[in-house]
Amino acid sequence: MEIRRVQLTGGSSYILTLPKEWINSLKIKKNTPLGIHMQSDGTLLITPKMMQEQLQRIIEFDTTQTTEPMFLLRRLIAAYIAGYTIIKITSNKRIPETVHNVVRNFTQTAIGQEVIEETDTTITLKDLLNPIEMPFDRTIKRMHIIVKGMYEDTICAIQTKDEHLINDIIQRDTDIDRLHWLVARQYNIILRNVSLAEKMNITNGTASTCFLISRIIERICDHIVGIAENTSALIKSEIDDKIIKNIIIASNHSLELFNRSIYSYFKKDIKNSNEIIEAVVKLEDQCKKINTMILNQEGSIAVSIGYIVESIKRISEYSQDISETVINYLIGEEHKK
């Protein structure tokens, strides 16, 4: 690290010379405006990129060699999350219908992605969403509301054996995926562009916490889908009412822990977060009780119920992870004050 001393000029102005190598590499001239950003830890970031500039990042995928749908879709999702603003899909021959289907599926799922140009051999996608219009907290709240509704409907489906409701729950998983991708994308953009964090009035620590919580909510959603799918396999089966009753009790308990963990983040409640962590042990005991009760059930039924119980337990453990993340975040924020 190079050390430079602050100098006083004019009796009241402090100046610091900039490294010549840095000046030359960026072709900075006399009177060139530079942006100065004060970081939350007191450091200063000096950048030639002014706040109003929109940084364009472009990536290109050549599908000449392979048009395997899932591979292309995974690359498109990765580029989206990485924060690329323009994605080009090219080929030295006519782009096949399979690629068009993948692009259509991607643009319908990823928020803000639209086809802006298309020829026989190229497809160009551009991000049209202004990140400032989708604050992290608003997205986390929306994810919580969707997942909460999915879990409540799943509990209802266990009682009513409503197959239409089960199918609807499974389809809602896509809504959570697209919101989580958005949070991951914004987080990666903020890591590269400090001015965006400033515009969104958010610190890197808060952005990191929101990303972690978003990822955990997405995993909770996956377990709810798993519960719904295993409930579907049990629709035509006769199950002891006591087992169903205990599954409902454990599910409601797990849902309560999840709700409280999210509320703790928004209310900045460390005490409540700690209570949630302690409460997970009690739910694990409830799950063990159900696993003991299904020992006399038919094999396929016992397996499906076992998967349901495991997902209920995992949801509570993920709620514990959210609570630990909240405690770490709030303690870190207190240290900055």
Sequence and secondary structure as in RCSB ss.txt:
>XXXX:A:sequence
MEIRRVQLTGGSSYILTLPKEWINSLKIKKNTPLGIHMQSDGTLLITPKMMQEQLQRIIEFDTTQTTEPMFLLRR
LIAAYIAGYTIIKITSNKRIPETVHNVVRNFTQTAIGQEVIEETDTTITLKDLLNPIEMPFDRTIKRMHIIVKGM
YEDTICAIQTKDEHLINDIIQRDTDIDRLHWLVARQYNIILRNVSLAEKMNITNGTASTCFLISRIIERICDHIV
GIAENTSALIKSEIDDKIIKNIIIASNHSLELFNRSIYSYFKKDIKNSNEIIEAVVKLEDQCKKINTMILNQEGS
IAVSIGYIVESIKRISEYSQDISETVINYLIGEEHKK
>XXXX:A:secstr
      EEETTTEEE    HHHHHHTT  TT   EEEE TTS EEEESS TT     EEEEE SS   HHHHHHH
HHHHHHHT SEEEEE SS   HHHHHHHHHHHHHSTTEEEEEE SSEEEEEE   GGGS HHHHHHHHHHHHHHH
HHHHHHHHHH  HHHHHHHHHTHHHHHHHHHHHHHHHHHHHH HHHHHHTT  HHHHHHHHHHHHHHHHHHHHHH
HHHHHHHHTTTS   HHHHHHHHHHHHHHHHHHHHHHHHHHHT HHHHHHHHHHHHHHHHHHHHHHHHGGGS HH
HHHHHHHHHHHHHHHHHHHHHHHHHHHHHHHHHHHH 
